[in-house]
Amino acid sequence: SAVSDAGFGNVQTYIQSGNIVLDSNLAPDAVSKRVADILHTRFQVDVAVLSLTKQQLDTLVLSLPEAADPTRVYVHMYLAPTMDQMNTNQLQIYASPSETLLPMDDALILIAPDGIGRSKLAARISRQLNVTARNQRTLIKMRDMMADPK
């Protein structure tokens, strides 16, 4: 893979959604920049890349609420840490009665029992904030992949 060819170790991908687990001695910001450069150079794809350490991902997963269906818990992680984050009260007005929004330092957790396909709140978050979102099950799988590199 292009990421392995760039010198990263133990590269694994999880489903075809851009989730990559890798080993590196670089800081997370440097990994993000390097992977973004690879995507641009090799594939002419320009996307924001977010890199988390195993410790950061562990902390995030452990802070998530227990859910009957982990595919209905969405974590919106901020891509720009210096961004002026919107007041969650302003976002809450878009929530359906079944949705819950939980703010964290580096993320917003959206519990959407009815899914995000028709969620006005999920759409508003995506439009107004510089975020990337993954569901709880994906984050747990990524954490497990980090703990057990192939």
C-alpha positions as CSV (number, residue, x, y, z in Angstrom):
1,S,0.0,0.0,0.0
2,A,1.0,3.6,-0.5
3,V,1.2,4.2,3.3
4,S,3.4,1.1,3.8
5,D,5.6,2.3,0.9
6,A,6.1,5.6,2.7
7,G,7.8,3.8,5.7
8,F,4.9,3.3,8.1
9,G,4.8,0.0,9.9
10,N,2.1,-2.6,10.6
11,V,-0.4,-0.8,8.2
12,Q,-3.9,-2.2,8.5
13,T,-7.1,-0.8,7.0
14,Y,-10.6,-1.3,8.4
15,I,-13.5,-1.3,5.9
16,Q,-13.3,1.0,2.9
17,S,-13.9,4.2,4.8
18,G,-10.4,5.6,5.1
19,N,-9.7,4.0,8.5
20,I,-6.0,3.1,8.9
21,V,-4.0,1.7,11.8
22,L,-0.3,2.1,11.6
23,D,2.9,2.3,13.6
24,S,5.0,5.4,13.6
25,N,7.5,7.3,15.7
26,L,6.1,10.6,14.4
27,A,3.7,12.8,16.3
28,P,0.0,12.5,15.4
29,D,0.0,15.9,13.5
30,A,3.1,14.8,11.5
31,V,1.4,11.5,10.6
32,S,-1.7,13.3,9.5
33,K,0.3,15.6,7.3
34,R,2.3,12.8,5.8
35,V,-0.7,10.6,5.0
36,A,-2.6,13.6,3.5
37,D,0.5,14.2,1.3
38,I,0.5,10.6,0.2
39,L,-3.2,10.7,-0.7
40,H,-2.7,13.9,-2.6
41,T,0.5,12.8,-4.5
42,R,-0.5,9.2,-5.2
43,F,-4.2,9.4,-5.7
44,Q,-5.0,13.2,-6.3
45,V,-7.3,13.1,-3.2
46,D,-7.4,16.0,-0.9
47,V,-9.0,15.2,2.5
48,A,-8.4,16.1,6.0
49,V,-6.6,13.4,8.0
50,L,-7.0,12.9,11.7
51,S,-4.4,10.8,13.6
52,L,-4.9,9.6,17.1
53,T,-2.5,7.7,19.4
54,K,-3.6,4.5,21.0
55,Q,-3.9,6.3,24.3
56,Q,-6.1,9.0,22.7
57,L,-8.4,6.4,21.1
58,D,-8.5,4.4,24.4
59,T,-9.6,7.5,26.3
60,L,-12.2,8.3,23.7
61,V,-13.7,4.8,23.6
62,L,-13.8,4.6,27.4
63,S,-15.7,7.9,27.6
64,L,-18.5,6.7,25.3
65,P,-21.8,5.8,26.9
66,E,-23.0,2.2,26.9
67,A,-25.4,1.8,24.0
68,A,-27.8,-1.0,23.1
69,D,-26.7,-0.5,19.4
70,P,-23.1,0.9,19.1
71,T,-23.8,1.7,15.4
72,R,-26.2,4.4,16.6
73,V,-23.6,6.3,18.7
74,Y,-21.7,8.7,16.5
75,V,-18.5,10.5,17.5
76,H,-17.8,13.7,15.7
77,M,-14.1,14.4,16.2
78,Y,-12.8,17.9,15.7
79,L,-10.3,18.2,12.8
80,A,-9.1,21.7,13.8
81,P,-8.2,21.8,17.5
82,T,-8.0,25.6,17.5
83,M,-11.5,26.0,16.0
84,D,-14.1,28.1,17.8
85,Q,-16.4,25.3,18.8
86,M,-20.1,26.0,18.5
87,N,-22.1,26.1,21.7
88,T,-23.9,22.8,22.0
89,N,-27.1,24.5,23.1
90,Q,-27.2,26.1,19.7
91,L,-26.9,22.7,18.1
92,Q,-29.4,21.0,20.5
93,I,-32.3,22.8,18.9
94,Y,-31.9,20.6,15.8
95,A,-32.1,17.4,17.8
96,S,-35.1,15.1,17.5
97,P,-36.7,14.0,20.8
98,S,-34.8,10.7,20.6
99,E,-31.3,12.3,20.1
100,T,-28.8,13.2,22.7
101,L,-25.7,15.4,22.2
102,L,-22.8,15.0,24.6
103,P,-19.9,17.5,24.3
104,M,-16.3,16.4,25.1
105,D,-13.0,18.3,24.8
106,D,-12.1,17.0,21.3
107,A,-15.4,15.6,20.1
108,L,-19.2,15.6,20.2
109,I,-21.0,12.4,20.8
110,L,-24.3,12.1,19.1
111,I,-26.6,9.3,20.2
112,A,-29.1,8.9,17.4
113,P,-31.3,5.8,18.0
114,D,-33.1,6.4,14.7
115,G,-29.8,6.7,12.7
116,I,-28.2,9.8,11.2
117,G,-29.7,9.5,7.6
118,R,-32.5,11.9,8.4
119,S,-31.0,13.6,11.5
120,K,-31.2,17.4,11.2
121,L,-28.7,17.5,14.1
122,A,-26.1,15.3,12.4
123,A,-26.5,17.3,9.2
124,R,-26.0,20.6,11.1
125,I,-22.9,19.3,12.8
126,S,-21.4,18.2,9.5
127,R,-22.2,21.6,7.9
128,Q,-21.1,23.9,10.7
129,L,-18.2,22.2,12.3
130,N,-14.9,20.9,10.9
131,V,-15.3,17.3,12.0
132,T,-15.0,13.7,11.0
133,A,-17.5,11.1,12.4
134,R,-17.2,7.4,13.2
135,N,-19.7,5.2,15.0
136,Q,-18.9,3.6,18.3
137,R,-18.5,0.2,16.8
138,T,-15.8,1.4,14.3
139,L,-13.9,3.2,17.1
140,I,-13.9,0.1,19.2
141,K,-12.7,-2.0,16.2
142,M,-9.9,0.5,15.5
143,R,-8.8,0.4,19.2
144,D,-8.8,-3.4,19.1
145,M,-6.7,-3.3,15.9
146,M,-4.2,-1.0,17.6
147,A,-3.9,-3.5,20.5
148,D,-3.4,-6.5,18.2
149,P,-1.2,-5.4,15.2
150,K,-0.9,-8.1,12.5
